[in-house]
Amino acid sequence: MTQTNQYVGRFAPSPSGPLHFGSLIAALGSYLQAKSHQGKWIVRIEDLDPPREMPGAADDILRTLEAYGFCWDGELMYQSQRHDAYQGQIDQWLAQGDAYYCQCSRKAIKEAGGFYPGTCRHLNQQPKDSAVRLKVDTPIVAFDDQLHGRIALPESLAGEDFIIRRRDGLFAYNLAVVLDDIEQGITEVVRGADLIEPTGRQIGLYQQLGHTLVSYLHLPLAVTENGNKLSKQNHAPAIDKTNPRPALVAALQFLGLAPPADLAAHTVEEILMWGVAHWQLDKLPKTTAITLAF
């Protein structure tokens, strides 16, 4: 595990499709925050869910980042190569009684009101056809965000024993992302506001692991006129690898900066350097979503 006092940030896309403008916002915001702190910026491919992945998407994402001038520090991490670490931690928690097997279906939980009430917590279910849930005895009901200040989380969700390995054997995002951030020495997580809700569970995992918490900065989401966030699931158009400068300048504007009119005529490296030099958190829009006209 990396031990450092230096700022370490990251961009962690899932290879479910090409990068779109919303992805660019997350990449750029995390990059500018890291580099303005003279820190490291790491890229991790979150290939945790093969059924949702698109063949060739991981390589396409990396080529896109390169076309936009993003140079990451250190080696790439792929979550698909980290299964032993995830399972090792789950086995430890199961042995300690901090996690348990659960055979409740999504349908049953939905019929019970959508909140898992701890049905299998004391039933000693067998591993076969079971998910694994982590016991949550001290719910995280709020956290401090670098942009938004104190954010309250839904108490019903916060207190839920949550899944760390799915019934189909796939590892849960919350577990993987925290173990990976610890392994990579991440000091601050900069990402889109769509990931505010799971932050409480992730903070709880840091506490369960006895590890120093990271800080969080949730950037505004780019949404369409009908309120949907730009996402691969919503078929957001891929950003252009052959002509990256207009989108890069537009992303700077989205993040509250005021690039000069001629900045788009410069190289992507110069555009990023301008962004680092002018990056200020107090310029960021203090909203969780910004509507884009498409």
Salt bridges, closest charged atoms under 4 A:
GLU46 OE2 - ARG44 NH2 3.10
ASP49 OD2 - ARG166 NH1 3.41
ASP59 OD1 - ARG63 NH1 2.41
ASP60 OD1 - LYS241 NZ 2.60
GLU66 OE1 - ARG63 NE 2.78
ASP73 OD2 - LYS35 NZ 2.86
ASP137 OD1 - ARG121 NH2 2.93
ASP144 OD2 - ARG150 NH1 3.19
ASP145 OD1 - HIS218 ND1 2.80
GLU160 OE1 - ARG201 NH2 2.59
ASP161 OD2 - ARG121 NE 2.81
ASP168 OD2 - ARG166 NH2 2.58
ASP180 OD2 - ARG44 NE 3.77
ASP180 OD1 - ARG82 NE 2.80
ASP181 OD2 - ARG10 NH2 2.95
ASP181 OD1 - ARG44 NH1 2.91
ASP194 OD2 - LYS229 NZ 2.62
GLU270 OE1 - HIS266 ND1 3.29
